[in-house]
Amino acid sequence: MQFAYPTIIRYLLPLLISLASAACVSTDNAPRTFTLAVIPDTQNYLDFRHQSARGFKADAADLFIEQMQYVAQRAVGNGGDIVFVAAVGDVWQHQTIAIDPAHEQRGMAIEKDPIFAKRAVRRKQVLEIEMPKAVEGYRIISEAGLPFGVAPGNHDYDAAWSVAGYPPNRDKSWSELNRTVEDMGILHVGGLDNFRTVFGDQTDFFRDKSWYLASFRGGANSAQKFSAAGYDFLHIAIEMQAGGDVLQWIESVLKAHPGLPTILTTHDYLDATGERRAQPLIDLARIEPEYHNTAEQVWTKLISRHDQIFLVLSGHHQGQAYRVDDNADGNPVYQVLADYQGRGQVVFELGGTKPRGIGDGWLRLMRFDFSTVPASLSVQTYSSFFKRYSSEVDEYAEWYRQKEQPDMSDAEFHAADEFVISLDGFEDRFTRN
């Protein structure tokens, strides 16, 4: 009997070594790459005026659905490598009321502007066309098993109005107005009931989902998680020019999930020059500084102080931009803008002669690669309509550069939509599972 135990070990040892080796191989062979899909402003696809029923060359909403189908087909559950979808806001186009109750109770005065008010408030079309189409598109994402987060944009608010004291230029017709304070005055927004109807925390999209972690104001601000390449990631989508109460909520979410690499998505953050600066005609913090923070204040008060936040995504400003700044801990924070709503080449492809910005199917694909040290993040821009990456379209700069980035060369314009970020120090900064 004294030899039985060593004998068992002698026979079991090769099996144990084999099992251990298999486990190591399985870990080493686990996917070290994944893709985050970023959906830029989609309001021009869903705009009821851009549908064939209104005399448009085609149903622009079909491009939106096609875009969502492209993403869903490449979801990790369908054999692809997309693990999460972040949307930067402005999902649909129009508002449904002239002013929301909260601002009305605060005594916010409206500049009488019959031209803008008539064009902005389209309750029937929003409720019957624009919002239902948004639900249809994001249902495709949801049914593909993809976790996602959507930040509300200014077009997603219930109301938008001209602020008293900042009148639009009444000597010009709507078509003659430029996007300046002198021509359009300053607009303000309020109310997110419509947004919560589609993306609220109690909707079928998010209710009882294990990856939906937290919400504030019923889902106007929300937090999700996803796992990939051995890491758990935190994603937080927030209102544009968020106020102090939203920033406090974000800090509570970070505290509840310490150490997780965090992506922050908001609608208005970088402009097309790479500055943290609002578009002057919709500068919420200028009108109500007690309820809103500028992008620079969001950086100073929140992002720079919390080392978990390593990536910031935004839209709103037409074009693209990228910048990197060190936070208070000396670690890089990558900040990326993408908004293609003004692109209208599709209209010409469909036989039209008058340009109309709808988006042309362009979206961002951000591919993380942890197979090397340092890890990298490859940013590519892809059109689900043209079925090509920006680098594969010879006419790309000819089509879009003059309107979006006139000060860039063609080469610089191409480089702005396809580049690689080195995630220096990521492995030291964050811990794998």
C-alpha positions as CSV (number, residue, x, y, z in Angstrom):
1,M,0.0,0.0,0.0
2,Q,2.9,2.3,0.6
3,F,3.6,2.4,-3.2
4,A,-0.1,3.0,-4.2
5,Y,0.0,6.8,-3.9
6,P,3.2,7.4,-5.9
7,T,1.9,4.9,-8.5
8,I,-1.3,6.8,-9.0
9,I,0.7,10.1,-9.3
10,R,2.9,8.4,-11.9
11,Y,0.0,7.6,-14.0
12,L,-2.0,10.8,-13.4
13,L,0.9,13.2,-13.9
14,P,1.0,13.1,-17.7
15,L,-2.8,13.6,-17.8
16,L,-2.6,16.6,-15.4
17,I,0.2,18.1,-17.5
18,S,-1.8,17.6,-20.6
19,L,-4.9,19.3,-19.1
20,A,-2.8,22.2,-17.9
21,S,-1.2,22.6,-21.3
22,A,-4.6,22.6,-22.9
23,A,-5.8,25.3,-20.6
24,C,-2.8,27.4,-21.4
25,V,-3.3,27.0,-25.1
26,S,-7.0,27.9,-24.8
27,T,-6.1,31.1,-23.0
28,D,-3.4,32.0,-25.5
29,N,-5.7,31.3,-28.4
30,A,-8.5,33.5,-27.0
31,P,-9.3,36.5,-29.3
32,R,-7.0,39.4,-28.6
33,T,-8.8,41.7,-31.0
34,F,-12.3,43.1,-31.2
35,T,-14.2,46.0,-32.8
36,L,-16.2,48.8,-31.4
37,A,-18.8,50.3,-33.8
38,V,-19.5,54.0,-33.5
39,I,-22.7,55.3,-35.1
40,P,-22.4,59.0,-36.0
41,D,-25.4,61.4,-36.1
42,T,-28.2,59.7,-38.1
43,Q,-30.9,62.4,-38.0
44,N,-30.8,63.1,-41.7
45,Y,-31.5,59.5,-42.5
46,L,-34.6,59.5,-40.4
47,D,-35.8,63.0,-41.3
48,F,-39.3,62.5,-42.7
49,R,-38.5,65.0,-45.5
50,H,-35.8,62.6,-46.8
51,Q,-38.2,59.8,-47.7
52,S,-39.7,58.9,-51.1
53,A,-43.2,59.7,-49.8
54,R,-42.0,63.3,-49.6
55,G,-40.6,63.3,-53.1
56,F,-37.0,62.5,-52.0
57,K,-35.0,60.3,-54.5
58,A,-35.2,57.3,-52.2
59,D,-36.0,56.5,-48.6
60,A,-32.9,57.8,-46.7
61,A,-34.1,55.7,-43.7
62,D,-33.1,52.6,-45.8
63,L,-29.5,53.7,-45.5
64,F,-29.9,53.8,-41.7
65,I,-31.4,50.3,-41.6
66,E,-28.6,49.1,-44.0
67,Q,-26.0,50.6,-41.7
68,M,-27.5,48.8,-38.6
69,Q,-27.7,45.5,-40.6
70,Y,-24.0,45.8,-41.5
71,V,-23.1,46.2,-37.9
72,A,-25.4,43.4,-36.7
73,Q,-24.1,41.0,-39.3
74,R,-20.6,41.5,-37.9
75,A,-21.5,41.1,-34.3
76,V,-19.4,38.6,-32.4
77,G,-22.6,36.4,-32.0
78,N,-22.8,36.2,-35.7
79,G,-19.2,35.2,-36.2
80,G,-17.8,38.7,-36.5
81,D,-15.7,40.7,-34.0
82,I,-18.0,43.7,-33.2
83,V,-18.7,43.5,-29.4
84,F,-20.3,46.9,-28.6
85,V,-22.1,49.8,-30.4
86,A,-21.7,53.4,-29.2
87,A,-24.0,56.0,-30.7
88,V,-23.1,59.7,-30.4
89,G,-26.7,61.1,-30.6
90,D,-28.9,63.1,-32.9
91,V,-30.8,59.9,-33.7
92,W,-33.8,61.6,-35.3
93,Q,-34.3,65.1,-36.6
94,H,-37.3,67.1,-35.2
95,Q,-38.8,68.1,-32.0
96,T,-42.4,67.7,-30.8
97,I,-43.1,70.7,-28.6
98,A,-42.1,74.3,-28.5
99,I,-40.6,74.3,-25.0
100,D,-40.5,71.7,-22.3
101,P,-42.2,72.1,-18.9
102,A,-39.0,72.3,-16.9
103,H,-37.7,75.3,-18.8
104,E,-41.1,76.9,-18.9
105,Q,-41.3,76.7,-15.1
106,R,-37.9,78.2,-14.8
107,G,-39.1,81.2,-16.8
108,M,-37.0,80.7,-19.9
109,A,-38.2,83.2,-22.5
110,I,-38.5,82.3,-26.1
111,E,-37.5,84.6,-28.9
112,K,-40.5,84.8,-31.3
113,D,-39.3,83.1,-34.4
114,P,-42.1,81.7,-36.5
115,I,-39.8,80.4,-39.2
116,F,-37.7,78.2,-37.0
117,A,-40.6,77.1,-34.8
118,K,-42.6,75.9,-37.8
119,R,-39.7,73.9,-39.1
120,A,-38.6,72.5,-35.7
121,V,-41.8,71.2,-34.2
122,R,-43.2,68.3,-36.2
123,R,-44.9,66.2,-33.6
124,K,-46.9,63.9,-35.9
125,Q,-43.9,63.1,-38.2
126,V,-41.6,62.5,-35.3
127,L,-43.9,60.2,-33.5
128,E,-45.2,58.3,-36.5
129,I,-42.1,58.2,-38.8
130,E,-38.8,59.3,-37.2
131,M,-38.9,57.6,-33.8
132,P,-40.4,54.3,-35.0
133,K,-37.7,54.0,-37.6
134,A,-35.1,54.6,-34.9
135,V,-36.6,51.7,-32.9
136,E,-36.5,49.5,-36.0
137,G,-32.9,50.2,-36.5
138,Y,-31.7,49.6,-33.0
139,R,-33.9,46.5,-32.7
140,I,-31.6,45.0,-35.4
141,I,-28.6,45.7,-33.1
142,S,-30.4,44.4,-30.0
143,E,-31.5,41.2,-31.7
144,A,-27.9,40.5,-32.8
145,G,-27.1,40.3,-29.1
146,L,-25.0,43.5,-29.1
147,P,-24.8,45.6,-26.0
148,F,-25.1,49.3,-26.9
149,G,-25.4,52.8,-25.5
150,V,-26.8,55.9,-27.0
151,A,-26.1,59.5,-26.0
152,P,-28.9,62.0,-26.6
153,G,-28.1,64.8,-29.1
154,N,-29.7,68.2,-29.4
155,H,-32.1,66.9,-32.1
156,D,-33.3,64.2,-29.7
157,Y,-34.6,66.7,-27.2
158,D,-38.4,67.2,-27.1
159,A,-38.1,71.0,-27.7
160,A,-35.8,73.5,-29.3
161,W,-36.3,77.2,-29.4
162,S,-34.6,80.5,-30.1
163,V,-33.4,82.1,-26.9
164,A,-34.8,85.5,-26.0
165,G,-32.2,88.2,-26.6
166,Y,-30.6,86.3,-29.5
167,P,-32.9,86.7,-32.4
168,P,-32.4,85.1,-35.8
169,N,-31.9,87.3,-38.8
170,R,-35.5,88.0,-40.0
171,D,-34.2,89.7,-43.1
172,K,-33.1,86.4,-44.6
173,S,-35.1,83.4,-45.8
174,W,-34.4,80.0,-44.1
175,S,-32.3,78.9,-47.1
176,E,-30.1,82.0,-46.8
177,L,-29.3,81.6,-43.1
178,N,-25.7,80.7,-42.2
179,R,-24.9,78.7,-39.1
180,T,-23.8,81.8,-37.1
181,V,-25.3,83.5,-34.0
182,E,-25.8,86.6,-36.2
183,D,-28.0,84.7,-38.6
184,M,-29.6,82.1,-36.5
185,G,-29.4,83.5,-33.0
186,I,-28.8,81.0,-30.1
187,L,-31.0,77.9,-29.8
188,H,-31.7,76.0,-26.6
189,V,-33.1,72.6,-26.0
190,G,-35.0,70.7,-23.2
191,G,-37.0,67.6,-22.4
192,L,-36.0,64.0,-23.1
193,D,-39.3,62.2,-22.8
194,N,-39.1,61.2,-26.5
195,F,-35.6,59.9,-26.0
196,R,-36.6,57.9,-22.9
197,T,-39.5,56.4,-24.9
198,V,-37.0,54.8,-27.2
199,F,-33.9,54.4,-25.1
200,G,-35.1,54.7,-21.5
201,D,-34.0,52.2,-18.9
202,Q,-37.3,50.5,-18.8
203,T,-37.6,49.8,-22.6
204,D,-37.2,46.3,-24.0
205,F,-33.7,47.3,-25.2
206,F,-32.3,47.6,-21.7
207,R,-34.7,46.3,-19.0
208,D,-33.3,43.3,-17.3
209,K,-30.1,43.2,-19.5
210,S,-27.2,42.1,-17.4
211,W,-24.8,44.4,-19.3
212,Y,-26.9,47.5,-18.6
213,L,-25.4,48.7,-15.3
214,A,-27.0,52.0,-14.3
215,S,-29.0,55.0,-15.5
216,F,-29.7,58.5,-14.5
217,R,-32.9,60.5,-15.3
218,G,-34.6,57.4,-16.6
219,G,-31.9,56.5,-19.1
220,A,-31.1,59.9,-20.5
221,N,-27.7,59.0,-19.1
222,S,-26.7,55.3,-19.0
223,A,-23.8,52.9,-18.3
224,Q,-23.1,49.5,-19.9
225,K,-20.4,46.9,-19.8
226,F,-18.8,44.5,-22.3
227,S,-16.0,42.0,-22.1
228,A,-13.3,41.5,-24.8
229,A,-9.7,40.5,-25.1
230,G,-9.5,39.6,-21.4
231,Y,-10.8,42.9,-20.2
232,D,-14.1,44.2,-18.8
233,F,-14.9,47.6,-20.3
234,L,-17.3,50.2,-19.0
235,H,-19.2,52.5,-21.4
236,I,-21.0,55.6,-20.2
237,A,-23.3,57.6,-22.5
238,I,-24.4,61.1,-21.3
239,E,-26.3,64.2,-22.2
240,M,-24.6,66.9,-24.2
241,Q,-22.8,69.6,-22.1
242,A,-23.8,67.7,-19.0
243,G,-24.5,69.5,-15.7
244,G,-23.0,68.9,-12.3
245,D,-25.6,66.3,-11.2
246,V,-24.7,64.2,-14.3
247,L,-21.0,64.4,-13.5
248,Q,-21.7,63.3,-9.9
249,W,-23.7,60.3,-11.2
250,I,-20.8,59.4,-13.5
251,E,-18.4,59.5,-10.6
252,S,-20.7,57.1,-8.6
253,V,-20.7,54.7,-11.5
254,L,-16.9,54.8,-11.7
255,K,-16.7,54.2,-8.0
256,A,-19.0,51.2,-8.3
257,H,-16.8,49.7,-11.0
258,P,-13.3,50.7,-10.0
259,G,-10.4,50.0,-12.3
260,L,-12.4,49.2,-15.5
261,P,-11.2,50.9,-18.7
262,T,-13.9,53.3,-19.5
263,I,-15.3,54.8,-22.7
264,L,-17.3,58.0,-22.4
265,T,-19.7,58.9,-25.2
266,T,-21.4,62.3,-25.5
267,H,-22.9,64.3,-28.3
268,D,-21.0,67.6,-28.1
269,Y,-17.4,67.6,-27.1
270,L,-14.8,68.1,-29.8
271,D,-15.3,70.5,-32.7
272,A,-13.9,69.8,-36.2
273,T,-10.6,71.6,-35.3
274,G,-10.0,69.3,-32.3
275,E,-10.9,72.0,-29.7
276,R,-13.2,71.2,-26.8
277,R,-15.7,73.9,-27.8
278,A,-19.4,74.2,-28.4
279,Q,-21.0,75.3,-31.7
280,P,-21.9,78.9,-30.8
281,L,-25.5,78.8,-32.0
282,I,-26.3,75.9,-29.5
283,D,-24.1,76.7,-26.6
284,L,-26.2,75.4,-23.7
285,A,-23.6,76.3,-21.0
286,R,-23.6,79.9,-22.2
287,I,-27.4,80.2,-21.7
288,E,-27.7,78.1,-18.5
289,P,-24.3,77.7,-16.8
290,E,-26.0,76.4,-13.6
291,Y,-27.4,73.5,-15.5
292,H,-24.7,72.7,-18.1
293,N,-20.9,72.4,-18.3
294,T,-18.8,73.3,-21.3
295,A,-16.7,70.5,-22.9
296,E,-13.6,72.0,-21.4
297,Q,-15.3,72.0,-17.9
298,V,-16.3,68.3,-18.4
299,W,-12.6,67.6,-19.2
300,T,-11.4,69.6,-16.1
301,K,-14.0,68.5,-13.6
302,L,-14.4,64.9,-14.6
303,I,-12.4,63.2,-17.4
304,S,-8.9,64.5,-16.4
305,R,-9.5,63.5,-12.8
306,H,-10.5,59.9,-13.4
307,D,-7.8,57.7,-14.7
308,Q,-10.4,55.0,-15.7
309,I,-11.6,57.1,-18.6
310,F,-9.3,56.5,-21.6
311,L,-11.5,57.2,-24.6
312,V,-14.0,59.9,-25.4
313,L,-16.4,59.7,-28.4
314,S,-18.5,62.5,-29.8
315,G,-20.4,63.9,-32.8
316,H,-22.5,67.0,-33.4
317,H,-19.8,69.0,-35.3
318,Q,-19.7,67.9,-38.9
319,G,-16.3,66.4,-39.9
320,Q,-13.8,64.5,-37.9
321,A,-11.1,65.3,-35.3
322,Y,-8.7,63.6,-32.9
323,R,-6.6,64.7,-30.0
324,V,-4.9,63.1,-27.0
325,D,-4.2,64.8,-23.6
326,D,-2.6,63.4,-20.5
327,N,-4.9,63.3,-17.5
328,A,-4.0,64.2,-13.9
329,D,-2.2,60.8,-13.5
330,G,-0.1,61.4,-16.6
331,N,-1.9,58.8,-18.7
332,P,-3.3,59.5,-22.2
333,V,-7.0,60.1,-22.9
334,Y,-7.9,59.6,-26.6
335,Q,-10.7,62.0,-27.8
336,V,-12.4,61.3,-31.1
337,L,-15.0,63.2,-33.2
338,A,-16.9,61.7,-36.1
339,D,-20.0,63.3,-37.7
340,Y,-20.9,62.6,-41.3
341,Q,-24.5,63.9,-41.5
342,G,-23.7,66.5,-44.2
343,R,-22.4,64.0,-46.7
344,G,-24.7,63.8,-49.7
345,Q,-22.9,62.0,-52.5
346,V,-25.6,59.3,-52.4
347,V,-28.1,61.8,-53.8
348,F,-26.0,62.1,-57.0
349,E,-25.6,58.3,-57.1
350,L,-29.4,58.0,-57.2
351,G,-29.7,60.4,-60.1
352,G,-30.3,63.6,-58.2
353,T,-28.9,66.9,-59.2
354,K,-29.2,68.9,-55.9
355,P,-27.0,67.9,-53.0
356,R,-28.7,67.0,-49.7
357,G,-26.7,65.8,-46.8
358,I,-27.9,62.5,-45.4
359,G,-24.7,60.7,-44.3
360,D,-23.9,58.3,-47.1
361,G,-23.7,55.3,-44.8
362,W,-20.4,56.3,-43.2
363,L,-19.7,55.0,-39.7
364,R,-16.6,54.4,-37.6
365,L,-15.0,51.0,-36.8
366,M,-12.5,51.0,-34.0
367,R,-10.5,47.8,-33.9
368,F,-8.6,47.1,-30.6
369,D,-5.6,44.8,-30.9
370,F,-4.0,43.4,-27.7
371,S,-1.8,40.8,-29.4
372,T,1.2,43.2,-29.2
373,V,2.6,45.5,-26.6
374,P,1.7,48.3,-26.6
375,A,-1.8,47.5,-27.8
376,S,-3.2,49.5,-30.6
377,L,-6.5,51.0,-31.7
378,S,-7.1,51.2,-35.5
379,V,-9.7,53.7,-36.5
380,Q,-11.4,53.2,-39.9
381,T,-14.3,54.8,-41.6
382,Y,-16.7,52.6,-43.6
383,S,-19.7,53.2,-45.8
384,S,-22.4,50.6,-45.7
385,F,-23.8,52.2,-48.9
386,F,-20.6,52.3,-50.9
387,K,-19.4,49.1,-49.2
388,R,-15.9,50.5,-49.0
389,Y,-13.5,52.0,-46.5
390,S,-12.6,55.7,-46.9
391,S,-9.1,54.7,-48.0
392,E,-10.6,52.6,-50.8
393,V,-12.6,55.5,-52.4
394,D,-10.4,57.5,-54.8
395,E,-12.9,60.4,-54.9
396,Y,-13.2,60.6,-51.1
397,A,-11.4,63.9,-50.6
398,E,-13.0,65.3,-53.7
399,W,-16.5,64.5,-52.3
400,Y,-16.2,65.7,-48.8
401,R,-13.0,67.6,-47.9
402,Q,-14.0,71.1,-49.0
403,K,-17.1,71.1,-46.8
404,E,-15.7,69.4,-43.8
405,Q,-12.0,70.2,-43.6
406,P,-11.1,72.8,-46.3
407,D,-7.8,73.6,-44.6
408,M,-6.5,70.0,-44.9
409,S,-4.7,68.5,-47.9
410,D,-6.2,65.5,-49.5
411,A,-3.7,63.3,-47.8
412,E,-4.4,64.8,-44.4
413,F,-8.1,64.4,-45.0
414,H,-7.7,60.7,-45.7
415,A,-5.5,60.3,-42.7
416,A,-8.2,61.9,-40.5
417,D,-10.5,59.1,-41.3
418,E,-8.1,56.2,-41.1
419,F,-5.3,56.1,-38.4
420,V,-3.8,54.0,-35.7
421,I,-3.6,55.0,-32.0
422,S,-0.9,53.4,-29.9
423,L,-2.5,52.5,-26.5
424,D,0.7,53.2,-24.6
425,G,0.7,51.9,-21.1
426,F,-2.7,50.3,-21.3
427,E,-1.5,47.0,-19.9
428,D,0.0,48.7,-16.8
429,R,-3.0,51.0,-16.4
430,F,-5.7,48.3,-16.5
431,T,-5.8,44.7,-15.2
432,R,-7.0,41.8,-17.2
433,N,-9.7,39.5,-15.8
